[in-house]
Amino acid sequence: MGLFRLFKNFKHIAANPGCSTARSLIRHSLWHMVKRAAPLPLKVRLTERSELSINHRAEMNGCVALAWSQRLYDYHNMSFLLDVTGHSTFCRTGLDIGANIGIYSLLMSESREVQMHAFEPHPATFQALQKILDYNHRPNVKAWNFALSDKDGSVSFSNADFNPTNRIVSEAGKGQTTTEVMALRGDDWCQRENVQPDIIKIDTEGHEAIVLQGLADALRTTKLVLVEENVSLDGTLLSPEAGIFDGPWYVDFPQRKFVTRKHAPEDAVYLNKNAHSELNALGYSLPKVSC
């Protein structure tokens, strides 16, 4: 398993057009030494305006490792979001659902005209998220310490501090250590806070479809959804039969286009049909779609 993961990480680095392959491979190979012995706090630069400040070794999770070796490790999606959130006509409000320590929230909030909402249910990870946002002086990001779902209530959540794979745990999966966290229906929260998201990034380790069902009203006018493809999204507004979104598409950032075949180990993008012209105006070409 270790060799497979090592090969997968090396392949990911080699496919990243935004970093030096040789330099990033060297940094990646040194990560375990850095994780054990580097002086704290560890500063990990993402962009010229965003930086992680890691104060405890337990916070050095897989996302931090990827950022340390490559900076923008999801190069196509991260570069794309940095670009489009710089245009206030396209994005004024974003949701980062499953924020972990807030890397995507940092990138999407570099434009101070964008209001970000970062959702992280795990208590310890939420504290690390808040510290990183404060360190980067991001008053335009509000962090929320609960999960979004399709209904309100208390849910069991895997309990590994700072782990990016923490998730809502079903009854069948309760053999692992869990903690109880609060969950709110997404549309109810949006209505309560008077929020209409333009962009949603969602990575909830298999709970994506449930979260999307809870955001059915908000999604009708959301322009773009970036979602990890862990489970089937049938029955959500991202399904083709709903007729609202096109996708799954994948960003080729250097070419400023969307493609229908996955060309990099990054998450899928779904685009609201009403937002096609806006992305065209920003210089992005889109696949031809049947009417």
C-alpha positions as protocol buffer text, in pm:
chain_id: "A"
residue {
  index: 1
  type: MET
  ca { x: 0 y: 0 z: 0 }
}
residue {
  index: 2
  type: GLY
  ca { x: 291 y: 233 z: 84 }
}
residue {
  index: 3
  type: LEU
  ca { x: 456 y: 175 z: -253 }
}
residue {
  index: 4
  type: PHE
  ca { x: 124 y: 226 z: -434 }
}
residue {
  index: 5
  type: ARG
  ca { x: 67 y: 557 z: -256 }
}
residue {
  index: 6
  type: LEU
  ca { x: 424 y: 666 z: -329 }
}
residue {
  index: 7
  type: PHE
  ca { x: 379 y: 586 z: -698 }
}
residue {
  index: 8
  type: LYS
  ca { x: 46 y: 768 z: -702 }
}
residue {
  index: 9
  type: ASN
  ca { x: 201 y: 1078 z: -546 }
}
residue {
  index: 10
  type: PHE
  ca { x: 492 y: 1077 z: -788 }
}
residue {
  index: 11
  type: LYS
  ca { x: 250 y: 1043 z: -1078 }
}
residue {
  index: 12
  type: HIS
  ca { x: 46 y: 1334 z: -944 }
}
residue {
  index: 13
  type: ILE
  ca { x: 357 y: 1553 z: -922 }
}
residue {
  index: 14
  type: ALA
  ca { x: 473 y: 1460 z: -1273 }
}
residue {
  index: 15
  type: ALA
  ca { x: 130 y: 1559 z: -1409 }
}
residue {
  index: 16
  type: ASN
  ca { x: 136 y: 1903 z: -1244 }
}
residue {
  index: 17
  type: PRO
  ca { x: 231 y: 2169 z: -1504 }
}
residue {
  index: 18
  type: GLY
  ca { x: 259 y: 2434 z: -1235 }
}
residue {
  index: 19
  type: CYS
  ca { x: 567 y: 2301 z: -1058 }
}
residue {
  index: 20
  type: SER
  ca { x: 916 y: 2174 z: -1132 }
}
residue {
  index: 21
  type: THR
  ca { x: 887 y: 1795 z: -1135 }
}
residue {
  index: 22
  type: ALA
  ca { x: 1243 y: 1736 z: -1012 }
}
residue {
  index: 23
  type: ARG
  ca { x: 1222 y: 1995 z: -733 }
}
residue {
  index: 24
  type: SER
  ca { x: 882 y: 1875 z: -619 }
}
residue {
  index: 25
  type: LEU
  ca { x: 987 y: 1510 z: -617 }
}
residue {
  index: 26
  type: ILE
  ca { x: 1287 y: 1598 z: -401 }
}
residue {
  index: 27
  type: ARG
  ca { x: 1071 y: 1798 z: -161 }
}
residue {
  index: 28
  type: HIS
  ca { x: 816 y: 1516 z: -149 }
}
residue {
  index: 29
  type: SER
  ca { x: 1084 y: 1259 z: -71 }
}
residue {
  index: 30
  type: LEU
  ca { x: 1205 y: 1479 z: 217 }
}
residue {
  index: 31
  type: TRP
  ca { x: 858 y: 1529 z: 363 }
}
residue {
  index: 32
  type: HIS
  ca { x: 878 y: 1266 z: 638 }
}
residue {
  index: 33
  type: MET
  ca { x: 1203 y: 1420 z: 761 }
}
residue {
  index: 34
  type: VAL
  ca { x: 1045 y: 1765 z: 755 }
}
residue {
  index: 35
  type: LYS
  ca { x: 736 y: 1636 z: 934 }
}
residue {
  index: 36
  type: ARG
  ca { x: 945 y: 1495 z: 1218 }
}
residue {
  index: 37
  type: ALA
  ca { x: 1223 y: 1749 z: 1256 }
}
residue {
  index: 38
  type: ALA
  ca { x: 1145 y: 2086 z: 1094 }
}
residue {
  index: 39
  type: PRO
  ca { x: 1122 y: 2375 z: 1342 }
}
residue {
  index: 40
  type: LEU
  ca { x: 772 y: 2500 z: 1418 }
}
residue {
  index: 41
  type: PRO
  ca { x: 576 y: 2686 z: 1308 }
}
residue {
  index: 42
  type: LEU
  ca { x: 624 y: 2545 z: 960 }
}
residue {
  index: 43
  type: LYS
  ca { x: 545 y: 2796 z: 686 }
}
residue {
  index: 44
  type: VAL
  ca { x: 408 y: 2645 z: 366 }
}
residue {
  index: 45
  type: ARG
  ca { x: 363 y: 2889 z: 81 }
}
residue {
  index: 46
  type: LEU
  ca { x: 64 y: 2839 z: -152 }
}
residue {
  index: 47
  type: THR
  ca { x: 78 y: 3166 z: -349 }
}
residue {
  index: 48
  type: GLU
  ca { x: 228 y: 3509 z: -293 }
}
residue {
  index: 49
  type: ARG
  ca { x: -81 y: 3597 z: -88 }
}
residue {
  index: 50
  type: SER
  ca { x: -163 y: 3271 z: 89 }
}
residue {
  index: 51
  type: GLU
  ca { x: 49 y: 3070 z: 331 }
}
residue {
  index: 52
  type: LEU
  ca { x: -10 y: 2789 z: 578 }
}
residue {
  index: 53
  type: SER
  ca { x: 131 y: 2829 z: 927 }
}
residue {
  index: 54
  type: ILE
  ca { x: 147 y: 2488 z: 1091 }
}
residue {
  index: 55
  type: ASN
  ca { x: 194 y: 2500 z: 1468 }
}
residue {
  index: 56
  type: HIS
  ca { x: 166 y: 2132 z: 1562 }
}
residue {
  index: 57
  type: ARG
  ca { x: 309 y: 1825 z: 1394 }
}
residue {
  index: 58
  type: ALA
  ca { x: -29 y: 1654 z: 1411 }
}
residue {
  index: 59
  type: GLU
  ca { x: -158 y: 1919 z: 1169 }
}
residue {
  index: 60
  type: MET
  ca { x: 85 y: 1806 z: 898 }
}
residue {
  index: 61
  type: ASN
  ca { x: -168 y: 1600 z: 705 }
}
residue {
  index: 62
  type: GLY
  ca { x: -162 y: 1485 z: 344 }
}
residue {
  index: 63
  type: CYS
  ca { x: -287 y: 1818 z: 212 }
}
residue {
  index: 64
  type: VAL
  ca { x: -3 y: 2001 z: 386 }
}
residue {
  index: 65
  type: ALA
  ca { x: 244 y: 1751 z: 239 }
}
residue {
  index: 66
  type: LEU
  ca { x: 111 y: 1812 z: -112 }
}
residue {
  index: 67
  type: ALA
  ca { x: 122 y: 2189 z: -65 }
}
residue {
  index: 68
  type: TRP
  ca { x: 478 y: 2170 z: 72 }
}
residue {
  index: 69
  type: SER
  ca { x: 600 y: 1976 z: -231 }
}
residue {
  index: 70
  type: GLN
  ca { x: 396 y: 2148 z: -506 }
}
residue {
  index: 71
  type: ARG
  ca { x: 225 y: 2461 z: -372 }
}
residue {
  index: 72
  type: LEU
  ca { x: -86 y: 2444 z: -595 }
}
residue {
  index: 73
  type: TYR
  ca { x: -117 y: 2067 z: -589 }
}
residue {
  index: 74
  type: ASP
  ca { x: -453 y: 2060 z: -770 }
}
residue {
  index: 75
  type: TYR
  ca { x: -301 y: 2293 z: -1026 }
}
residue {
  index: 76
  type: HIS
  ca { x: -583 y: 2311 z: -1283 }
}
residue {
  index: 77
  type: ASN
  ca { x: -871 y: 2356 z: -1038 }
}
residue {
  index: 78
  type: MET
  ca { x: -684 y: 2580 z: -796 }
}
residue {
  index: 79
  type: SER
  ca { x: -551 y: 2806 z: -1071 }
}
residue {
  index: 80
  type: PHE
  ca { x: -897 y: 2823 z: -1227 }
}
residue {
  index: 81
  type: LEU
  ca { x: -1062 y: 2920 z: -899 }
}
residue {
  index: 82
  type: LEU
  ca { x: -796 y: 3182 z: -832 }
}
residue {
  index: 83
  type: ASP
  ca { x: -875 y: 3327 z: -1173 }
}
residue {
  index: 84
  type: VAL
  ca { x: -1254 y: 3332 z: -1167 }
}
residue {
  index: 85
  type: THR
  ca { x: -1284 y: 3451 z: -807 }
}
residue {
  index: 86
  type: GLY
  ca { x: -1079 y: 3751 z: -916 }
}
residue {
  index: 87
  type: HIS
  ca { x: -1376 y: 3859 z: -1127 }
}
residue {
  index: 88
  type: SER
  ca { x: -1649 y: 3992 z: -899 }
}
residue {
  index: 89
  type: THR
  ca { x: -1902 y: 3973 z: -1181 }
}
residue {
  index: 90
  type: PHE
  ca { x: -1863 y: 3593 z: -1180 }
}
residue {
  index: 91
  type: CYS
  ca { x: -1820 y: 3519 z: -811 }
}
residue {
  index: 92
  type: ARG
  ca { x: -1919 y: 3717 z: -506 }
}
residue {
  index: 93
  type: THR
  ca { x: -1993 y: 3428 z: -270 }
}
residue {
  index: 94
  type: GLY
  ca { x: -1839 y: 3082 z: -237 }
}
residue {
  index: 95
  type: LEU
  ca { x: -1892 y: 2779 z: -15 }
}
residue {
  index: 96
  type: ASP
  ca { x: -1606 y: 2548 z: 83 }
}
residue {
  index: 97
  type: ILE
  ca { x: -1786 y: 2239 z: 215 }
}
residue {
  index: 98
  type: GLY
  ca { x: -1544 y: 2001 z: 380 }
}
residue {
  index: 99
  type: ALA
  ca { x: -1284 y: 2273 z: 424 }
}
residue {
  index: 100
  type: ASN
  ca { x: -1039 y: 2083 z: 647 }
}
residue {
  index: 101
  type: ILE
  ca { x: -762 y: 2338 z: 726 }
}
residue {
  index: 102
  type: GLY
  ca { x: -888 y: 2578 z: 459 }
}
residue {
  index: 103
  type: ILE
  ca { x: -655 y: 2561 z: 160 }
}
residue {
  index: 104
  type: TYR
  ca { x: -932 y: 2614 z: -96 }
}
residue {
  index: 105
  type: SER
  ca { x: -1089 y: 2885 z: 118 }
}
residue {
  index: 106
  type: LEU
  ca { x: -758 y: 3072 z: 126 }
}
residue {
  index: 107
  type: LEU
  ca { x: -722 y: 3060 z: -250 }
}
residue {
  index: 108
  type: MET
  ca { x: -1082 y: 3159 z: -325 }
}
residue {
  index: 109
  type: SER
  ca { x: -1068 y: 3450 z: -80 }
}
residue {
  index: 110
  type: GLU
  ca { x: -758 y: 3619 z: -221 }
}
residue {
  index: 111
  type: SER
  ca { x: -997 y: 3860 z: -387 }
}
residue {
  index: 112
  type: ARG
  ca { x: -1138 y: 4063 z: -97 }
}
residue {
  index: 113
  type: GLU
  ca { x: -1459 y: 4114 z: -293 }
}
residue {
  index: 114
  type: VAL
  ca { x: -1543 y: 3745 z: -251 }
}
residue {
  index: 115
  type: GLN
  ca { x: -1721 y: 3634 z: 68 }
}
residue {
  index: 116
  type: MET
  ca { x: -1629 y: 3275 z: 153 }
}
residue {
  index: 117
  type: HIS
  ca { x: -1799 y: 3036 z: 394 }
}
residue {
  index: 118
  type: ALA
  ca { x: -1585 y: 2741 z: 510 }
}
residue {
  index: 119
  type: PHE
  ca { x: -1757 y: 2441 z: 670 }
}
residue {
  index: 120
  type: GLU
  ca { x: -1550 y: 2204 z: 887 }
}
residue {
  index: 121
  type: PRO
  ca { x: -1734 y: 1986 z: 1139 }
}
residue {
  index: 122
  type: HIS
  ca { x: -1440 y: 1834 z: 1328 }
}
residue {
  index: 123
  type: PRO
  ca { x: -1366 y: 2045 z: 1640 }
}
residue {
  index: 124
  type: ALA
  ca { x: -983 y: 2024 z: 1638 }
}
residue {
  index: 125
  type: THR
  ca { x: -957 y: 2067 z: 1261 }
}
residue {
  index: 126
  type: PHE
  ca { x: -1194 y: 2363 z: 1281 }
}
residue {
  index: 127
  type: GLN
  ca { x: -962 y: 2533 z: 1533 }
}
residue {
  index: 128
  type: ALA
  ca { x: -666 y: 2483 z: 1298 }
}
residue {
  index: 129
  type: LEU
  ca { x: -875 y: 2621 z: 1009 }
}
residue {
  index: 130
  type: GLN
  ca { x: -964 y: 2933 z: 1207 }
}
residue {
  index: 131
  type: LYS
  ca { x: -601 y: 2993 z: 1307 }
}
residue {
  index: 132
  type: ILE
  ca { x: -484 y: 2968 z: 946 }
}
residue {
  index: 133
  type: LEU
  ca { x: -753 y: 3209 z: 830 }
}
residue {
  index: 134
  type: ASP
  ca { x: -656 y: 3454 z: 1105 }
}
residue {
  index: 135
  type: TYR
  ca { x: -287 y: 3418 z: 1018 }
}
residue {
  index: 136
  type: ASN
  ca { x: -366 y: 3514 z: 658 }
}
residue {
  index: 137
  type: HIS
  ca { x: -589 y: 3805 z: 768 }
}
residue {
  index: 138
  type: ARG
  ca { x: -899 y: 3688 z: 585 }
}
residue {
  index: 139
  type: PRO
  ca { x: -1198 y: 3876 z: 726 }
}
residue {
  index: 140
  type: ASN
  ca { x: -1389 y: 3778 z: 411 }
}
residue {
  index: 141
  type: VAL
  ca { x: -1392 y: 3410 z: 517 }
}
residue {
  index: 142
  type: LYS
  ca { x: -1635 y: 3292 z: 782 }
}
residue {
  index: 143
  type: ALA
  ca { x: -1571 y: 2947 z: 927 }
}
residue {
  index: 144
  type: TRP
  ca { x: -1860 y: 2730 z: 1046 }
}
residue {
  index: 145
  type: ASN
  ca { x: -1813 y: 2438 z: 1285 }
}
residue {
  index: 146
  type: PHE
  ca { x: -2086 y: 2206 z: 1159 }
}
residue {
  index: 147
  type: ALA
  ca { x: -2165 y: 1980 z: 865 }
}
residue {
  index: 148
  type: LEU
  ca { x: -2405 y: 2053 z: 583 }
}
residue {
  index: 149
  type: SER
  ca { x: -2650 y: 1775 z: 504 }
}
residue {
  index: 150
  type: ASP
  ca { x: -3005 y: 1716 z: 381 }
}
residue {
  index: 151
  type: LYS
  ca { x: -3159 y: 1760 z: 726 }
}
residue {
  index: 152
  type: ASP
  ca { x: -3085 y: 1908 z: 1067 }
}
residue {
  index: 153
  type: GLY
  ca { x: -2960 y: 1693 z: 1350 }
}
residue {
  index: 154
  type: SER
  ca { x: -2662 y: 1536 z: 1519 }
}
residue {
  index: 155
  type: VAL
  ca { x: -2443 y: 1297 z: 1319 }
}
residue {
  index: 156
  type: SER
  ca { x: -2148 y: 1071 z: 1397 }
}
residue {
  index: 157
  type: PHE
  ca { x: -1823 y: 1196 z: 1251 }
}
residue {
  index: 158
  type: SER
  ca { x: -1491 y: 1012 z: 1234 }
}
residue {
  index: 159
  type: ASN
  ca { x: -1262 y: 1150 z: 1501 }
}
residue {
  index: 160
  type: ALA
  ca { x: -907 y: 1191 z: 1372 }
}
residue {
  index: 161
  type: ASP
  ca { x: -769 y: 1539 z: 1436 }
}
residue {
  index: 162
  type: PHE
  ca { x: -677 y: 1728 z: 1117 }
}
residue {
  index: 163
  type: ASN
  ca { x: -738 y: 1424 z: 895 }
}
residue {
  index: 164
  type: PRO
  ca { x: -868 y: 1532 z: 550 }
}
residue {
  index: 165
  type: THR
  ca { x: -1055 y: 1200 z: 518 }
}
residue {
  index: 166
  type: ASN
  ca { x: -1279 y: 1255 z: 822 }
}
residue {
  index: 167
  type: ARG
  ca { x: -1639 y: 1189 z: 726 }
}
residue {
  index: 168
  type: ILE
  ca { x: -1993 y: 1132 z: 846 }
}
residue {
  index: 169
  type: VAL
  ca { x: -2011 y: 772 z: 965 }
}
residue {
  index: 170
  type: SER
  ca { x: -2314 y: 552 z: 910 }
}
residue {
  index: 171
  type: GLU
  ca { x: -2445 y: 304 z: 1164 }
}
residue {
  index: 172
  type: ALA
  ca { x: -2266 y: 26 z: 975 }
}
residue {
  index: 173
  type: GLY
  ca { x: -1933 y: 206 z: 1002 }
}
residue {
  index: 174
  type: LYS
  ca { x: -1929 y: 287 z: 1371 }
}
residue {
  index: 175
  type: GLY
  ca { x: -1647 y: 48 z: 1450 }
}
residue {
  index: 176
  type: GLN
  ca { x: -1411 y: 346 z: 1435 }
}
residue {
  index: 177
  type: THR
  ca { x: -1371 y: 623 z: 1689 }
}
residue {
  index: 178
  type: THR
  ca { x: -1631 y: 893 z: 1631 }
}
residue {
  index: 179
  type: THR
  ca { x: -1752 y: 1222 z: 1772 }
}
residue {
  index: 180
  type: GLU
  ca { x: -2096 y: 1379 z: 1748 }
}
residue {
  index: 181
  type: VAL
  ca { x: -2121 y: 1695 z: 1536 }
}
residue {
  index: 182
  type: MET
  ca { x: -2410 y: 1918 z: 1437 }
}
residue {
  index: 183
  type: ALA
  ca { x: -2551 y: 1903 z: 1084 }
}
residue {
  index: 184
  type: LEU
  ca { x: -2775 y: 2160 z: 916 }
}
residue {
  index: 185
  type: ARG
  ca { x: -2975 y: 2140 z: 595 }
}
residue {
  index: 186
  type: GLY
  ca { x: -2791 y: 2355 z: 343 }
}
residue {
  index: 187
  type: ASP
  ca { x: -3091 y: 2541 z: 203 }
}
residue {
  index: 188
  type: ASP
  ca { x: -3212 y: 2628 z: 553 }
}
residue {
  index: 189
  type: TRP
  ca { x: -2870 y: 2770 z: 637 }
}
residue {
  index: 190
  type: CYS
  ca { x: -2857 y: 2969 z: 310 }
}
residue {
  index: 191
  type: GLN
  ca { x: -3199 y: 3116 z: 377 }
}
residue {
  index: 192
  type: ARG
  ca { x: -3113 y: 3198 z: 739 }
}
residue {
  index: 193
  type: GLU
  ca { x: -2784 y: 3368 z: 646 }
}
residue {
  index: 194
  type: ASN
  ca { x: -2920 y: 3524 z: 324 }
}
residue {
  index: 195
  type: VAL
  ca { x: -2648 y: 3353 z: 120 }
}
residue {
  index: 196
  type: GLN
  ca { x: -2668 y: 3267 z: -250 }
}
residue {
  index: 197
  type: PRO
  ca { x: -2346 y: 3090 z: -355 }
}
residue {
  index: 198
  type: ASP
  ca { x: -2195 y: 3146 z: -696 }
}
residue {
  index: 199
  type: ILE
  ca { x: -1935 y: 2871 z: -654 }
}
residue {
  index: 200
  type: ILE
  ca { x: -1947 y: 2561 z: -436 }
}
residue {
  index: 201
  type: LYS
  ca { x: -1646 y: 2339 z: -368 }
}
residue {
  index: 202
  type: ILE
  ca { x: -1747 y: 2017 z: -193 }
}
residue {
  index: 203
  type: ASP
  ca { x: -1528 y: 1736 z: -63 }
}
residue {
  index: 204
  type: THR
  ca { x: -1708 y: 1540 z: 207 }
}
residue {
  index: 205
  type: GLU
  ca { x: -1563 y: 1192 z: 158 }
}
residue {
  index: 206
  type: GLY
  ca { x: -1870 y: 1016 z: 22 }
}
residue {
  index: 207
  type: HIS
  ca { x: -2141 y: 1244 z: 163 }
}
residue {
  index: 208
  type: GLU
  ca { x: -2150 y: 1469 z: -144 }
}
residue {
  index: 209
  type: ALA
  ca { x: -2488 y: 1357 z: -282 }
}
residue {
  index: 210
  type: ILE
  ca { x: -2660 y: 1410 z: 53 }
}
residue {
  index: 211
  type: VAL
  ca { x: -2511 y: 1758 z: 86 }
}
residue {
  index: 212
  type: LEU
  ca { x: -2622 y: 1847 z: -266 }
}
residue {
  index: 213
  type: GLN
  ca { x: -2976 y: 1728 z: -199 }
}
residue {
  index: 214
  type: GLY
  ca { x: -2986 y: 1962 z: 99 }
}
residue {
  index: 215
  type: LEU
  ca { x: -2881 y: 2251 z: -128 }
}
residue {
  index: 216
  type: ALA
  ca { x: -3137 y: 2188 z: -402 }
}
residue {
  index: 217
  type: ASP
  ca { x: -3283 y: 2540 z: -395 }
}
residue {
  index: 218
  type: ALA
  ca { x: -2947 y: 2720 z: -380 }
}
residue {
  index: 219
  type: LEU
  ca { x: -2803 y: 2508 z: -660 }
}
residue {
  index: 220
  type: ARG
  ca { x: -3056 y: 2634 z: -913 }
}
residue {
  index: 221
  type: THR
  ca { x: -2872 y: 2964 z: -937 }
}
residue {
  index: 222
  type: THR
  ca { x: -2522 y: 2846 z: -838 }
}
residue {
  index: 223
  type: LYS
  ca { x: -2291 y: 2898 z: -1134 }
}
residue {
  index: 224
  type: LEU
  ca { x: -2032 y: 2630 z: -1074 }
}
residue {
  index: 225
  type: VAL
  ca { x: -1982 y: 2326 z: -851 }
}
residue {
  index: 226
  type: LEU
  ca { x: -1647 y: 2155 z: -799 }
}
residue {
  index: 227
  type: VAL
  ca { x: -1710 y: 1816 z: -643 }
}
residue {
  index: 228
  type: GLU
  ca { x: -1512 y: 1507 z: -553 }
}
residue {
  index: 229
  type: GLU
  ca { x: -1653 y: 1206 z: -736 }
}
residue {
  index: 230
  type: ASN
  ca { x: -1668 y: 958 z: -450 }
}
residue {
  index: 231
  type: VAL
  ca { x: -2027 y: 848 z: -497 }
}
residue {
  index: 232
  type: SER
  ca { x: -2301 y: 858 z: -758 }
}
residue {
  index: 233
  type: LEU
  ca { x: -2455 y: 1202 z: -791 }
}
residue {
  index: 234
  type: ASP
  ca { x: -2776 y: 1065 z: -943 }
}
residue {
  index: 235
  type: GLY
  ca { x: -3082 y: 1218 z: -786 }
}
residue {
  index: 236
  type: THR
  ca { x: -2915 y: 1556 z: -739 }
}
residue {
  index: 237
  type: LEU
  ca { x: -2940 y: 1869 z: -951 }
}
residue {
  index: 238
  type: LEU
  ca { x: -2602 y: 1780 z: -1101 }
}
residue {
  index: 239
  type: SER
  ca { x: -2761 y: 1481 z: -1275 }
}
residue {
  index: 240
  type: PRO
  ca { x: -2801 y: 1525 z: -1652 }
}
residue {
  index: 241
  type: GLU
  ca { x: -3173 y: 1459 z: -1632 }
}
residue {
  index: 242
  type: ALA
  ca { x: -3217 y: 1765 z: -1408 }
}
residue {
  index: 243
  type: GLY
  ca { x: -3120 y: 1982 z: -1706 }
}
residue {
  index: 244
  type: ILE
  ca { x: -2951 y: 2252 z: -1496 }
}
residue {
  index: 245
  type: PHE
  ca { x: -2580 y: 2164 z: -1500 }
}
residue {
  index: 246
  type: ASP
  ca { x: -2340 y: 2035 z: -1762 }
}
residue {
  index: 247
  type: GLY
  ca { x: -2068 y: 1795 z: -1656 }
}
residue {
  index: 248
  type: PRO
  ca { x: -1869 y: 1628 z: -1532 }
}
residue {
  index: 249
  type: TRP
  ca { x: -1611 y: 1846 z: -1701 }
}
residue {
  index: 250
  type: TYR
  ca { x: -1243 y: 1894 z: -1618 }
}
residue {
  index: 251
  type: VAL
  ca { x: -1037 y: 2211 z: -1626 }
}
residue {
  index: 252
  type: ASP
  ca { x: -733 y: 2238 z: -1853 }
}
residue {
  index: 253
  type: PHE
  ca { x: -606 y: 2563 z: -1711 }
}
residue {
  index: 254
  type: PRO
  ca { x: -305 y: 2633 z: -1936 }
}
residue {
  index: 255
  type: GLN
  ca { x: -533 y: 2594 z: -2239 }
}
residue {
  index: 256
  type: ARG
  ca { x: -817 y: 2784 z: -2065 }
}
residue {
  index: 257
  type: LYS
  ca { x: -1072 y: 2525 z: -2158 }
}
residue {
  index: 258
  type: PHE
  ca { x: -1296 y: 2254 z: -2017 }
}
residue {
  index: 259
  type: VAL
  ca { x: -1271 y: 1898 z: -2143 }
}
residue {
  index: 260
  type: THR
  ca { x: -1496 y: 1598 z: -2100 }
}
residue {
  index: 261
  type: ARG
  ca { x: -1223 y: 1342 z: -2033 }
}
residue {
  index: 262
  type: LYS
  ca { x: -1029 y: 1340 z: -1708 }
}
residue {
  index: 263
  type: HIS
  ca { x: -669 y: 1435 z: -1789 }
}
residue {
  index: 264
  type: ALA
  ca { x: -534 y: 1497 z: -1437 }
}
residue {
  index: 265
  type: PRO
  ca { x: -606 y: 1352 z: -1091 }
}
residue {
  index: 266
  type: GLU
  ca { x: -835 y: 1640 z: -998 }
}
residue {
  index: 267
  type: ASP
  ca { x: -1202 y: 1680 z: -916 }
}
residue {
  index: 268
  type: ALA
  ca { x: -1485 y: 1734 z: -1161 }
}
residue {
  index: 269
  type: VAL
  ca { x: -1655 y: 2063 z: -1240 }
}
residue {
  index: 270
  type: TYR
  ca { x: -2026 y: 2105 z: -1310 }
}
residue {
  index: 271
  type: LEU
  ca { x: -2132 y: 2427 z: -1481 }
}
residue {
  index: 272
  type: ASN
  ca { x: -2479 y: 2579 z: -1469 }
}
residue {
  index: 273
  type: LYS
  ca { x: -2608 y: 2612 z: -1825 }
}
residue {
  index: 274
  type: ASN
  ca { x: -2693 y: 2977 z: -1756 }
}
residue {
  index: 275
  type: ALA
  ca { x: -2327 y: 3052 z: -1675 }
}
residue {
  index: 276
  type: HIS
  ca { x: -2177 y: 2937 z: -2008 }
}
residue {
  index: 277
  type: SER
  ca { x: -2162 y: 3284 z: -2157 }
}
residue {
  index: 278
  type: GLU
  ca { x: -1995 y: 3429 z: -1848 }
}
residue {
  index: 279
  type: LEU
  ca { x: -1710 y: 3179 z: -1865 }
}
residue {
  index: 280
  type: ASN
  ca { x: -1679 y: 3236 z: -2239 }
}
residue {
  index: 281
  type: ALA
  ca { x: -1644 y: 3606 z: -2166 }
}
residue {
  index: 282
  type: LEU
  ca { x: -1359 y: 3527 z: -1926 }
}
residue {
  index: 283
  type: GLY
  ca { x: -1178 y: 3349 z: -2207 }
}
residue {
  index: 284
  type: TYR
  ca { x: -1266 y: 2985 z: -2136 }
}
residue {
  index: 285
  type: SER
  ca { x: -1380 y: 2751 z: -2411 }
}
residue {
  index: 286
  type: LEU
  ca { x: -1641 y: 2489 z: -2328 }
}
residue {
  index: 287
  type: PRO
  ca { x: -1729 y: 2154 z: -2481 }
}
residue {
  index: 288
  type: LYS
  ca { x: -2011 y: 2154 z: -2732 }
}
residue {
  index: 289
  type: VAL
  ca { x: -2328 y: 2032 z: -2567 }
}
residue {
  index: 290
  type: SER
  ca { x: -2651 y: 1916 z: -2724 }
}
residue {
  index: 291
  type: CYS
  ca { x: -2953 y: 2132 z: -2663 }
}
